[in-house]
């Protein structure tokens, strides 16, 4: 949908103003005719965008719940003398704390991005920049939250079960990479297309500044 609007805007830039507002055979301007012929495409784009945002919102909400619960539940408990976490001086515990915090913040940002898609007005202009940008932000932060969550739980597994057993790092790392690889393989093509058609210079780039005359 955004690609069609981008193409229209590029053609509009290369057309003199007299012909941009010229009424056609149906007494409608080119912009009005474009809106009428793409009405069904707008509806399909709205349905697809809402379905995608709904699915991602459920996943993101689950991640927020998990990482928040992990953040307030200190692994190993606290020291009864000073109240500090027992594993506070362990590098794995520091890794857990940082990655869990990143996962919480990124998943919250992702949730807000997808919610903003669901509450959008879905006007024609929104499909050019606004909605694709929100989807890009949502998918990117969702990927970051998944990776951070896997690092956090990998650090906890090593902290609890890997005491003086360096070999356990290999299977933990391998298993932690699986969700990230699955997410990238399934969502990267969509993310790549969104970035490509949202942030590129233009359909016709800078090949010519000559106006179109008809």
LOLUM-880413 format. One record per residue (C-alpha): residue in three letters; x, y, z; residue number from 0. Coordinates in Angstrom, 2 decimals. Example, Ala and Ser with C-alpha at 12.3 -4.5 7.8 and 13.67 -1.06 7.14 Angstrom:
BEGIN
- ALA|12.30|-4.50|7.80|0
- SER|13.67|-1.06|7.14|1
***
This chain:
BEGIN
- UNK|0.00|0.00|0.00|0
- UNK|2.75|2.45|0.96|1
- UNK|4.58|1.65|-2.27|2
- UNK|1.59|2.76|-4.37|3
- UNK|1.30|6.06|-2.51|4
- UNK|5.04|6.64|-2.78|5
- UNK|4.92|6.07|-6.52|6
- UNK|2.00|8.49|-6.82|7
- UNK|3.89|11.17|-4.88|8
- UNK|6.99|10.75|-7.04|9
- UNK|4.95|11.14|-10.23|10
- UNK|3.14|14.11|-8.69|11
- UNK|6.46|15.85|-7.97|12
- UNK|7.51|15.48|-11.60|13
- UNK|4.22|16.82|-12.96|14
- UNK|3.51|20.53|-13.32|15
- UNK|0.86|21.95|-11.00|16
- UNK|-1.58|22.66|-13.85|17
- UNK|-1.96|18.95|-14.60|18
- UNK|-1.96|17.85|-10.96|19
- UNK|-5.35|19.52|-10.38|20
- UNK|-6.80|18.97|-13.84|21
- UNK|-10.18|17.24|-13.79|22
- UNK|-10.54|14.04|-15.76|23
- UNK|-13.48|12.59|-17.66|24
- UNK|-15.28|11.78|-14.41|25
- UNK|-14.89|15.38|-13.16|26
- UNK|-12.36|14.23|-10.61|27
- UNK|-8.75|15.23|-10.03|28
- UNK|-5.96|12.62|-10.40|29
- UNK|-5.66|12.47|-6.61|30
- UNK|-9.38|11.81|-6.21|31
- UNK|-9.32|9.10|-8.85|32
- UNK|-6.32|7.52|-7.17|33
- UNK|-8.18|7.43|-3.84|34
- UNK|-11.24|5.86|-5.43|35
- UNK|-9.34|3.17|-7.33|36
- UNK|-7.27|2.25|-4.26|37
- UNK|-10.13|2.21|-1.75|38
- UNK|-10.15|-1.58|-1.51|39
- UNK|-6.37|-1.65|-1.19|40
- UNK|-6.59|0.71|1.78|41
- UNK|-9.08|-1.59|3.49|42
- UNK|-6.88|-4.63|2.85|43
- UNK|-3.84|-2.76|4.15|44
- UNK|-5.72|-1.74|7.29|45
- UNK|-6.83|-5.33|7.97|46
- UNK|-3.31|-6.69|7.40|47
- UNK|-1.72|-4.02|9.56|48
- UNK|-4.16|-4.60|12.42|49
- UNK|-3.75|-8.39|12.27|50
- UNK|0.04|-8.04|12.34|51
- UNK|-0.03|-5.55|15.20|52
- UNK|-2.49|-7.72|17.16|53
- UNK|-0.31|-10.81|16.86|54
- UNK|2.86|-8.94|17.81|55
- UNK|1.10|-7.20|20.71|56
- UNK|0.25|-10.55|22.30|57
- UNK|3.86|-11.75|22.03|58
- UNK|5.24|-8.45|23.31|59
- UNK|2.85|-8.39|26.27|60
- UNK|4.00|-11.89|27.26|61
- UNK|7.64|-10.80|27.11|62
- UNK|6.90|-7.72|29.25|63
- UNK|5.21|-9.91|31.86|64
- UNK|8.04|-12.45|31.92|65
- UNK|10.95|-10.02|32.13|66
- UNK|9.18|-7.86|34.72|67
- UNK|8.56|-10.89|36.91|68
- UNK|12.19|-11.90|36.50|69
- UNK|13.36|-8.40|37.43|70
- UNK|11.52|-8.31|40.75|71
- UNK|12.44|-11.91|41.64|72
- UNK|16.10|-11.83|42.59|73
- UNK|17.84|-15.10|41.62|74
- UNK|19.38|-16.78|44.66|75
- UNK|17.66|-14.46|47.12|76
- UNK|19.10|-11.63|49.21|77
- UNK|21.72|-11.54|51.92|78
- UNK|20.00|-11.45|55.31|79
- UNK|22.68|-9.13|56.73|80
- UNK|22.66|-6.25|54.26|81
- UNK|19.78|-7.12|51.89|82
- UNK|22.03|-7.26|48.82|83
- UNK|21.55|-10.06|46.28|84
- UNK|23.68|-13.09|47.06|85
- UNK|25.04|-13.27|43.49|86
- UNK|25.57|-9.50|43.16|87
- UNK|29.34|-9.88|42.66|88
- UNK|28.98|-12.54|39.99|89
- UNK|29.47|-11.46|36.35|90
- UNK|26.60|-13.66|35.22|91
- UNK|24.27|-11.83|37.61|92
- UNK|25.36|-8.47|36.19|93
- UNK|24.72|-9.80|32.69|94
- UNK|21.27|-10.91|33.80|95
- UNK|20.45|-7.51|35.29|96
- UNK|21.53|-5.49|32.25|97
- UNK|19.94|-7.77|29.64|98
- UNK|16.70|-8.10|31.61|99
- UNK|16.47|-4.31|31.87|100
- UNK|17.07|-3.94|28.13|101
- UNK|14.44|-6.59|27.44|102
- UNK|11.91|-4.80|29.66|103
- UNK|12.47|-1.37|28.12|104
- UNK|12.57|-2.60|24.51|105
- UNK|9.50|-4.81|24.88|106
- UNK|7.58|-1.93|26.45|107
- UNK|8.59|0.32|23.54|108
- UNK|7.53|-2.40|21.11|109
- UNK|4.16|-2.76|22.85|110
- UNK|3.53|0.98|22.61|111
- UNK|4.50|0.99|18.92|112
- UNK|2.03|-1.78|18.10|113
- UNK|-0.69|-0.13|20.18|114
- UNK|-0.16|3.09|18.23|115
- UNK|-0.74|1.10|15.02|116
- UNK|-4.01|-0.32|16.36|117
- UNK|-5.26|3.15|17.33|118
- UNK|-4.20|4.84|14.09|119
- UNK|-6.76|6.60|11.89|120
- UNK|-5.54|4.70|8.78|121
- UNK|-5.68|7.65|6.42|122
- UNK|-4.08|7.40|2.98|123
- UNK|-1.06|9.46|4.00|124
- UNK|-0.44|7.24|7.05|125
- UNK|0.49|4.30|4.82|126
- UNK|3.42|6.24|3.33|127
- UNK|5.52|6.98|6.41|128
- UNK|3.64|6.86|9.72|129
- UNK|2.40|3.27|9.82|130
- UNK|5.53|1.70|8.23|131
- UNK|7.76|3.57|10.69|132
- UNK|5.70|2.36|13.65|133
- UNK|5.85|-1.21|12.36|134
- UNK|9.63|-0.95|11.83|135
- UNK|10.10|0.36|15.37|136
- UNK|7.81|-2.33|16.78|137
- UNK|9.53|-5.23|15.01|138
- UNK|13.04|-3.93|15.75|139
- UNK|12.41|-3.42|19.45|140
- UNK|10.60|-6.77|19.60|141
- UNK|13.68|-8.48|18.17|142
- UNK|15.92|-6.67|20.69|143
- UNK|13.65|-7.72|23.55|144
- UNK|13.69|-11.38|22.44|145
- UNK|17.50|-11.43|22.21|146
- UNK|17.89|-9.64|25.55|147
- UNK|15.43|-11.99|27.24|148
- UNK|17.34|-15.02|25.97|149
- UNK|20.62|-13.55|27.23|150
- UNK|19.07|-12.84|30.63|151
- UNK|17.71|-16.36|31.07|152
- UNK|20.91|-17.86|29.71|153
- UNK|22.85|-15.93|32.33|154
- UNK|20.55|-17.22|35.07|155
- UNK|20.86|-20.81|33.88|156
- UNK|24.62|-20.50|33.94|157
- UNK|24.51|-18.79|37.34|158
- UNK|22.36|-21.50|38.91|159
- UNK|23.55|-24.65|37.15|160
- UNK|26.91|-23.78|35.66|161
- UNK|29.02|-23.20|38.75|162
- UNK|32.60|-24.10|37.73|163
- UNK|31.29|-25.81|34.59|164
- UNK|32.36|-23.63|31.63|165
- UNK|31.26|-26.28|29.13|166
- UNK|27.61|-25.54|29.92|167
- UNK|27.95|-22.16|28.18|168
- UNK|27.98|-23.81|24.74|169
- UNK|24.52|-25.47|24.90|170
- UNK|23.02|-22.44|26.65|171
- UNK|24.33|-20.09|23.95|172
- UNK|23.15|-22.40|21.17|173
- UNK|19.65|-22.70|22.62|174
- UNK|19.45|-18.94|23.27|175
- UNK|20.19|-18.23|19.59|176
- UNK|17.32|-20.36|18.29|177
- UNK|14.43|-17.89|19.00|178
- UNK|16.40|-15.00|17.55|179
- UNK|17.21|-16.92|14.37|180
- UNK|13.59|-18.04|14.00|181
- UNK|12.31|-14.50|14.42|182
- UNK|14.80|-13.07|11.93|183
- UNK|14.11|-15.74|9.31|184
- UNK|10.36|-15.14|9.49|185
- UNK|10.22|-11.36|9.94|186
- UNK|13.39|-10.03|8.30|187
- UNK|11.94|-10.02|4.73|188
- UNK|9.00|-7.91|5.95|189
- UNK|11.28|-5.59|7.93|190
- UNK|13.64|-5.22|4.97|191
- UNK|10.81|-4.28|2.60|192
- UNK|9.42|-1.78|5.10|193
- UNK|12.79|-0.05|5.50|194
- UNK|13.41|-0.17|1.74|195
- UNK|10.17|1.53|0.73|196
- UNK|10.00|3.93|3.70|197
- UNK|13.50|5.39|3.86|198
- UNK|14.77|5.19|0.29|199
- UNK|15.41|8.39|-1.67|200
- UNK|12.56|7.93|-4.13|201
- UNK|11.14|5.70|-6.81|202
- UNK|12.94|7.62|-9.55|203
- UNK|15.89|8.62|-7.29|204
- UNK|17.61|11.63|-8.83|205
- UNK|17.80|10.56|-12.44|206
- UNK|15.99|13.60|-13.72|207
- UNK|14.43|16.81|-12.48|208
- UNK|12.47|17.34|-15.72|209
- UNK|8.74|17.82|-15.34|210
- UNK|6.28|15.52|-17.06|211
- UNK|4.09|17.13|-19.72|212
- UNK|1.07|15.41|-21.19|213
***
